Amino acid sequence: MSDSVKAAYEATDDYEVRVRTHELYSVAEGSWGEWLVGQLPREGVRAVLDVGCGTGGILRLIAAAGIGERWVGVDQSEAMVEKAQGLAGEAGLSIEFRQGDILDPPRGEERFDLICACHMLYHVADLDATLSNCVRLLAPGGRFVATTNSRDTMNPYFAEVESALAERFPEINIEPAPDRCFSLENGAEFLVRHFDHIELRVRRDAFRFPSPEPWAAYLKSGRHLDMPSDHTDDEWAEVAGMIDRIAQEQCAGGELVVPKVAGMFLCTGARGEG
Ligand SMILES: C[S@@+](CC[C@H](N)C(=O)[O-])C[C@H]1O[C@@H](n2cnc3c(N)ncnc32)[C@H](O)[C@@H]1O
């Protein structure tokens, strides 16, 4: 796992800024999580695994919707797992959370009827190894769901920020490169090596920001993913200032609408399952 992914999720704060921004400023009816859970298969699903589960929001919705009867969430970050355990407990849901890297899964007999990898495959260094591990953890006939963003999500606004930063700090290298980064556009190319049937379902939404601050906060929550891992606080202060200025310009009309596109791949017919 890259140092930047480790640093980005070592604490839950930045991730939670993004989750809250989606909750507060999205225009579509219903939340992303509700949409996703509404797309998931129910029949024949008993054991559910969510890899890279973050603070467990999707798994709580899955459990609350009565999809399956046993739920396990795995995340490489101790802080995410701790928070997920607390939130599931508060919600009165019996979900097991474990700290672990999907690239190094346990070798036991445990198998799952539904495995979800939500907005995490774009972080893994070895997509084929990750997908092989997921396939190995699937029960016969099991389903795999991978969610991610469109390459164009939040553009042109996000791209404008990225290119301004790349111009000022050429050493900022957003990894992995777009052609290696698991997206709605290229995801099927990776999945087809592991599954016979792949169905893509897309959801279009937008942020509507009444002022630049929440958009700037969202952009700044990517600090550890976007900056080189050895960046200094001074360099970050300069980048944060640039982000504030760009967000202000983009929101000069008094309101900013940022389109966003995400979706899911529903995969069946795992090769070498069980
Ligand atoms: C963008 S967050 C998504 C969290 C959650 N799935 C969601 O959709 O809200 C990515 C999560 O994947 C986790 N992650 C990244 N690489 C991982 C790996 N190799 N194994 C396990 N978890 C990983 C991170 O720690 C982080 O919590």
The ligand as a Tripos MOL2 file, in Angstrom:
@<TRIPOS>MOLECULE
LIG
   27    29     1     0     0
SMALL
NO_CHARGES

@<TRIPOS>ATOM
      1 C1        -12.5230    6.3580   -0.2530 C.3       1 LIG1
      2 S1        -12.5590    5.3620    1.1650 S.3       1 LIG1
      3 C2        -14.0860    4.4760    0.8810 C.3       1 LIG1
      4 C3        -14.7200    3.9810    2.1420 C.3       1 LIG1
      5 C4        -16.0750    3.2920    1.9500 C.3       1 LIG1
      6 N1        -15.9520    2.0610    1.2020 N.3       1 LIG1
      7 C5        -17.0480    4.1960    1.2440 C.2       1 LIG1
      8 O1        -17.4780    3.8880    0.1190 O.co2     1 LIG1
      9 O2        -17.4040    5.2300    1.8170 O.co2     1 LIG1
     10 C6        -11.3470    4.1030    0.8190 C.3       1 LIG1
     11 C7        -11.1230    3.1440    1.9760 C.3       1 LIG1
     12 O3        -10.3810    2.0150    1.4890 O.3       1 LIG1
     13 C8         -9.4320    1.6380    2.4740 C.3       1 LIG1
     14 N2         -8.3720    0.8890    1.7930 N.ar      1 LIG1
     15 C9         -7.5340    1.3460    0.8150 C.ar      1 LIG1
     16 N3         -6.7170    0.3750    0.4030 N.ar      1 LIG1
     17 C10        -7.0420   -0.7360    1.1300 C.ar      1 LIG1
     18 C11        -6.5610   -2.0800    1.1530 C.ar      1 LIG1
     19 N4         -5.5460   -2.4680    0.3470 N.pl3     1 LIG1
     20 N5         -7.1350   -2.9650    1.9950 N.ar      1 LIG1
     21 C12        -8.1410   -2.5610    2.8360 C.ar      1 LIG1
     22 N6         -8.6280   -1.3070    2.8650 N.ar      1 LIG1
     23 C13        -8.1120   -0.4110    2.0170 C.ar      1 LIG1
     24 C14        -8.9910    2.9650    3.0860 C.3       1 LIG1
     25 O4         -8.3920    2.7990    4.3520 O.3       1 LIG1
     26 C15       -10.3080    3.7360    3.1250 C.3       1 LIG1
     27 O5        -10.9770    3.5740    4.3380 O.3       1 LIG1
@<TRIPOS>BOND
     1     1     2 1
     2     2     3 1
     3     2    10 1
     4     3     4 1
     5     4     5 1
     6     5     6 1
     7     5     7 1
     8     7     8 2
     9     7     9 1
    10    10    11 1
    11    11    12 1
    12    11    26 1
    13    12    13 1
    14    13    14 1
    15    13    24 1
    16    14    15 ar
    17    14    23 ar
    18    15    16 ar
    19    16    17 ar
    20    17    18 ar
    21    17    23 ar
    22    18    19 1
    23    18    20 ar
    24    20    21 ar
    25    21    22 ar
    26    22    23 ar
    27    24    25 1
    28    24    26 1
    29    26    27 1
@<TRIPOS>SUBSTRUCTURE
     1 LIG1         1 GROUP 0 **** ****
